[in-house]
Amino acid sequence: MKNLKKSFIALIAAFAVSCGDPELPVELFPEMEYGAFARKLSQDGTYNYYEIPTSQIDLSVEYYDANNGNNIASYAIEVEYIDNATDGAKSKDKVLMRTINASEFSTNANGFLSSDFSLTFNDALSTLGITSADIDGGSYFRFWFTITMNDGRKFDYNNTGPNMMSSSAFAALFRLNVYIVCPSSLEGAVTANTYDAESPDHPGTVFTVSGVKDELVKVGSADNIYTMKTDVALGCWGPSGFNYSIPAATGPQFTDACNVLSASGSDEYSEEWSLAAGSVSVSGDSKTLTYTWNNTYGEFGTVDLTYDDGSLWPALTN
């Protein structure tokens, strides 16, 4: 066995001498084509559906290539709109939004070529030829970034490895999703007056309840989903002699989607709740929110809701 091993080693040595340097299956680093990327240093801002004129995303990038960024000719930015609300019916294909040429690069405190720039909400809309009427909260703009080298080569999302973009060490900025947000702040202590409330258990009987105190609270970590802290039914069944109040822990929830209010979820009796179509409105002085709720048991009621501290409601509808 030892002699067999010695013969095998001798054969390998002879092969190496006769064939010279072996041809490697991969390129050594000095022989590879050098690419380029813009490293994202920071990102700030949001696209607020209610504040389009002042909404923008502020970005700072550093440029990297084999020559400290000096072989980069430009950094182009395209934008498209991705419609999440109507199954893509409003989506818009990407269009060139702007190009940052090398002459606009500056040297930052770290000694690297860099750019600080903003992507405004208005510019994204105008580039795509759309207005606020063509977009919805929860949908988003997708930005695409392309580096063009002095020799004409291009580096973008499609020819850059995913590790370059996902790794914090590189943070190569070749694609960016910016969602349209609709900040919601409906929480607060409220007083409810419920009228025209009916139940199949009491046919022909209409209940009216005034001055019920409760609190509209956010659900979990969501910033636009709410429920009543004590009773979503707001005590409307008390006068009937039966307590059909719905504790918040098991009760339905209200969702504010860019001022469009909806109700969903089931109560502790497994009845699904919703809001009657077109029933949500806010008074002319913005102090009273009105809505009509109903459930699958056939119960319903119309509610006037005011904030105890006199706060105003946004222009809610459904």
C-alpha positions as CSV (number, residue, x, y, z in Angstrom):
1,M,0.0,0.0,0.0
2,K,2.8,2.4,0.8
3,N,4.5,1.7,-2.5
4,L,1.2,2.4,-4.3
5,K,0.9,5.8,-2.6
6,K,4.5,6.7,-3.6
7,S,3.8,5.7,-7.2
8,F,0.6,7.9,-7.3
9,I,2.5,10.9,-5.9
10,A,5.3,10.4,-8.5
11,L,2.6,10.3,-11.3
12,I,1.1,13.6,-10.1
13,A,4.6,15.2,-10.0
14,A,5.4,14.1,-13.5
15,F,2.1,15.3,-14.8
16,A,2.7,18.7,-13.2
17,V,6.2,19.0,-14.8
18,S,5.1,17.9,-18.2
19,C,2.0,20.2,-18.4
20,G,3.5,23.3,-16.9
21,D,1.3,25.7,-14.9
22,P,-2.2,24.3,-14.6
23,E,-5.2,26.3,-16.1
24,L,-7.3,27.5,-13.2
25,P,-11.1,27.2,-13.5
26,V,-11.6,30.7,-12.2
27,E,-10.0,34.0,-12.8
28,L,-7.5,35.4,-10.3
29,F,-8.6,38.8,-9.0
30,P,-6.1,40.9,-11.0
31,E,-7.5,39.3,-14.2
32,M,-11.2,39.9,-13.4
33,E,-13.2,42.8,-14.8
34,Y,-13.5,45.5,-12.2
35,G,-17.0,46.8,-11.6
36,A,-18.4,49.8,-9.8
37,F,-21.1,50.7,-7.3
38,A,-22.5,53.5,-5.2
39,R,-22.6,52.6,-1.5
40,K,-25.6,54.0,0.3
41,L,-24.4,55.9,3.4
42,S,-27.7,57.3,4.6
43,Q,-31.4,57.5,3.8
44,D,-34.0,59.8,5.4
45,G,-37.6,60.9,4.7
46,T,-40.9,59.4,3.6
47,Y,-43.5,59.8,0.9
48,N,-46.5,61.1,2.8
49,Y,-49.7,60.9,0.9
50,Y,-51.1,63.9,2.8
51,E,-48.0,66.1,2.3
52,I,-46.9,65.4,-1.3
53,P,-45.3,68.8,-1.9
54,T,-42.9,68.5,1.0
55,S,-42.2,64.8,0.9
56,Q,-38.9,63.5,-0.3
57,I,-36.2,60.9,0.2
58,D,-32.7,62.2,1.0
59,L,-29.8,59.9,0.0
60,S,-26.1,60.0,0.4
61,V,-23.8,57.7,-1.6
62,E,-20.1,57.0,-2.1
63,Y,-18.7,55.8,-5.4
64,Y,-16.4,52.9,-5.7
65,D,-14.4,51.3,-8.5
66,A,-10.8,50.3,-9.2
67,N,-9.8,53.9,-9.5
68,N,-11.5,55.4,-6.4
69,G,-14.6,56.2,-8.4
70,N,-12.8,58.2,-11.0
71,N,-13.7,55.7,-13.8
72,I,-17.5,56.4,-13.3
73,A,-19.1,58.7,-15.9
74,S,-22.6,58.9,-14.4
75,Y,-25.2,57.6,-12.0
76,A,-28.7,57.4,-13.6
77,I,-32.0,57.1,-11.7
78,E,-35.2,55.6,-13.1
79,V,-38.6,55.4,-11.4
80,E,-41.7,53.2,-11.8
81,Y,-45.0,53.0,-9.8
82,I,-46.1,49.7,-8.4
83,D,-49.8,49.6,-7.7
84,N,-50.8,47.4,-4.8
85,A,-54.3,48.7,-4.4
86,T,-55.9,47.6,-7.7
87,D,-53.9,44.6,-8.7
88,G,-51.5,46.6,-10.9
89,A,-54.1,48.5,-12.9
90,K,-52.5,51.8,-12.1
91,S,-48.8,50.7,-12.3
92,K,-46.5,52.7,-14.5
93,D,-43.4,51.4,-16.3
94,K,-40.0,52.9,-15.3
95,V,-38.9,56.2,-16.8
96,L,-35.6,58.1,-16.5
97,M,-36.0,60.6,-13.6
98,R,-32.5,62.1,-13.5
99,T,-28.8,61.5,-14.2
100,I,-26.0,62.6,-11.9
101,N,-22.9,63.1,-14.0
102,A,-19.3,62.7,-12.7
103,S,-18.8,66.5,-12.9
104,E,-21.4,66.8,-10.1
105,F,-19.6,64.3,-7.8
106,S,-17.9,65.8,-4.7
107,T,-15.2,64.6,-2.4
108,N,-16.6,63.9,1.1
109,A,-14.9,63.9,4.5
110,N,-13.8,60.3,4.0
111,G,-11.9,61.2,0.8
112,F,-14.3,59.4,-1.5
113,L,-16.2,60.8,-4.5
114,S,-19.9,61.1,-3.3
115,S,-23.3,62.6,-4.0
116,D,-26.0,63.9,-1.8
117,F,-29.4,64.1,-3.6
118,S,-33.1,64.0,-3.0
119,L,-35.9,62.1,-4.7
120,T,-39.0,64.3,-4.2
121,F,-42.5,62.9,-4.3
122,N,-43.5,65.6,-6.8
123,D,-40.7,64.7,-9.1
124,A,-41.6,61.0,-9.1
125,L,-45.2,61.9,-10.0
126,S,-44.3,64.3,-12.8
127,T,-41.6,62.0,-14.3
128,L,-44.3,59.3,-14.7
129,G,-46.9,61.8,-15.9
130,I,-49.4,61.1,-13.0
131,T,-51.0,63.0,-10.2
132,S,-52.1,62.2,-6.6
133,A,-55.4,61.0,-8.1
134,D,-53.6,58.2,-9.8
135,I,-51.9,56.7,-6.7
136,D,-52.9,55.0,-3.5
137,G,-51.5,54.7,0.0
138,G,-49.7,51.4,0.5
139,S,-48.5,51.3,-3.1
140,Y,-44.9,52.3,-3.8
141,F,-42.4,53.8,-6.2
142,R,-39.4,51.7,-7.2
143,F,-36.2,53.5,-8.1
144,W,-33.6,51.8,-10.3
145,F,-29.9,53.1,-10.3
146,T,-27.4,52.5,-13.1
147,I,-23.7,53.3,-13.1
148,T,-22.1,54.0,-16.5
149,M,-18.3,53.9,-16.8
150,N,-16.1,56.1,-18.9
151,D,-15.6,53.2,-21.3
152,G,-19.4,52.7,-21.7
153,R,-19.8,49.6,-19.5
154,K,-22.9,49.7,-17.3
155,F,-23.5,48.2,-13.9
156,D,-27.0,47.9,-12.5
157,Y,-29.4,45.7,-10.5
158,N,-29.3,42.9,-13.1
159,N,-25.6,42.4,-13.4
160,T,-24.6,43.0,-9.8
161,G,-24.4,40.2,-7.2
162,P,-27.2,40.2,-4.5
163,N,-24.6,40.1,-1.8
164,M,-23.2,43.5,-2.9
165,M,-26.7,45.0,-2.4
166,S,-27.8,43.2,0.8
167,S,-24.5,43.3,2.6
168,S,-24.1,46.2,5.0
169,A,-20.4,46.3,4.1
170,F,-21.2,47.2,0.5
171,A,-24.8,48.5,0.6
172,A,-24.7,48.9,-3.2
173,L,-27.6,51.1,-4.2
174,F,-29.1,49.8,-7.4
175,R,-32.8,49.5,-6.4
176,L,-34.9,51.2,-3.8
177,N,-38.6,50.8,-2.9
178,V,-40.3,53.9,-1.4
179,Y,-43.8,53.2,0.0
180,I,-46.5,55.8,0.0
181,V,-47.5,56.2,3.7
182,C,-50.6,57.7,5.2
183,P,-49.9,58.6,8.8
184,S,-52.9,57.9,11.0
185,S,-53.7,59.3,14.5
186,L,-57.3,58.5,15.4
187,E,-56.7,57.4,18.9
188,G,-58.2,59.3,21.8
189,A,-61.0,59.4,24.5
190,V,-64.4,59.6,22.8
191,T,-68.0,60.1,23.5
192,A,-70.6,58.2,21.4
193,N,-74.2,58.7,20.7
194,T,-75.8,55.7,19.0
195,Y,-79.2,55.8,17.3
196,D,-81.3,53.7,14.9
197,A,-79.8,50.6,16.5
198,E,-81.7,47.4,15.9
199,S,-81.3,43.7,16.5
200,P,-83.2,40.6,15.1
201,D,-83.7,39.6,18.7
202,H,-86.0,42.6,19.3
203,P,-87.9,43.2,16.0
204,G,-89.5,46.6,15.7
205,T,-87.5,48.0,18.6
206,V,-85.0,50.9,17.9
207,F,-82.4,51.7,20.5
208,T,-80.8,55.0,21.2
209,V,-77.9,55.5,23.6
210,S,-76.3,58.8,24.4
211,G,-73.1,59.9,26.1
212,V,-71.3,56.6,26.1
213,K,-67.6,57.1,27.1
214,D,-64.9,54.9,25.6
215,E,-61.4,55.2,24.0
216,L,-60.2,54.6,20.5
217,V,-56.9,52.8,20.8
218,K,-54.3,51.4,18.4
219,V,-54.1,47.7,17.9
220,G,-50.6,46.3,18.6
221,S,-47.8,47.8,16.6
222,A,-50.0,48.8,13.6
223,D,-50.2,52.6,13.2
224,N,-53.6,52.7,11.3
225,I,-55.7,49.9,13.0
226,Y,-57.9,50.7,16.0
227,T,-60.5,49.3,18.3
228,M,-62.6,50.6,21.2
229,K,-60.8,50.0,24.5
230,T,-64.0,48.8,26.3
231,D,-66.8,48.1,23.8
232,V,-67.0,48.3,20.0
233,A,-70.8,48.2,20.3
234,L,-70.6,51.3,22.6
235,G,-73.2,50.0,25.0
236,C,-76.0,50.2,22.5
237,W,-77.7,47.0,23.7
238,G,-77.9,48.1,27.4
239,P,-81.5,49.5,27.2
240,S,-82.8,46.2,25.9
241,G,-81.9,44.5,29.2
242,F,-79.4,42.3,27.5
243,N,-75.7,43.0,27.5
244,Y,-74.4,42.5,24.0
245,S,-71.4,44.7,24.5
246,I,-68.3,43.6,22.6
247,P,-65.0,43.7,24.6
248,A,-62.1,45.1,22.7
249,A,-60.0,42.0,23.3
250,T,-62.3,40.0,21.0
251,G,-63.9,42.8,19.1
252,P,-63.8,44.0,15.5
253,Q,-61.2,46.6,14.4
254,F,-61.3,49.8,12.4
255,T,-58.7,50.4,9.7
256,D,-57.8,53.9,8.4
257,A,-56.3,53.5,4.9
258,C,-55.5,57.0,3.8
259,N,-58.8,58.4,5.3
260,V,-60.8,55.5,4.0
261,L,-62.3,53.9,7.1
262,S,-63.4,50.2,7.2
263,A,-64.3,47.7,9.9
264,S,-63.5,44.0,9.9
265,G,-63.1,41.1,12.3
266,S,-65.6,39.1,14.4
267,D,-67.0,39.7,17.9
268,E,-67.1,37.2,20.7
269,Y,-70.3,35.8,19.2
270,S,-68.4,35.0,16.0
271,E,-70.4,37.6,14.0
272,E,-68.4,39.5,11.3
273,W,-68.6,43.3,11.4
274,S,-68.4,45.9,8.6
275,L,-69.4,49.4,7.9
276,A,-72.3,50.2,5.7
277,A,-71.2,51.5,2.3
278,G,-71.1,55.2,2.1
279,S,-72.0,55.7,5.8
280,V,-68.8,57.2,7.0
281,S,-68.7,61.0,7.0
282,V,-67.3,63.9,9.1
283,S,-69.3,67.0,10.0
284,G,-68.6,70.4,8.4
285,D,-66.7,71.5,11.6
286,S,-64.7,68.2,11.6
287,K,-65.8,67.6,15.2
288,T,-68.2,64.6,14.6
289,L,-67.5,61.3,12.9
290,T,-70.6,59.4,11.8
291,Y,-70.7,55.8,10.7
292,T,-73.1,52.9,10.5
293,W,-71.9,49.5,11.6
294,N,-73.5,46.1,10.9
295,N,-72.8,42.5,11.5
296,T,-73.7,39.1,10.0
297,Y,-76.3,38.5,12.8
298,G,-78.3,41.4,11.3
299,E,-77.5,43.9,14.0
300,F,-76.7,47.5,13.1
301,G,-76.5,51.0,14.5
302,T,-75.4,54.5,13.5
303,V,-72.9,56.3,15.7
304,D,-71.9,59.9,16.2
305,L,-68.4,60.0,17.7
306,T,-66.7,63.1,19.1
307,Y,-63.3,63.5,20.9
308,D,-63.6,64.5,24.5
309,D,-60.8,67.1,24.1
310,G,-62.4,68.7,21.1
311,S,-59.9,67.3,18.6
312,L,-60.9,67.3,14.9
313,W,-61.4,64.3,12.7
314,P,-59.6,64.0,9.4
315,A,-61.8,63.8,6.3
316,L,-62.8,60.2,6.7
317,T,-65.0,58.4,4.2
318,N,-65.7,54.8,3.0
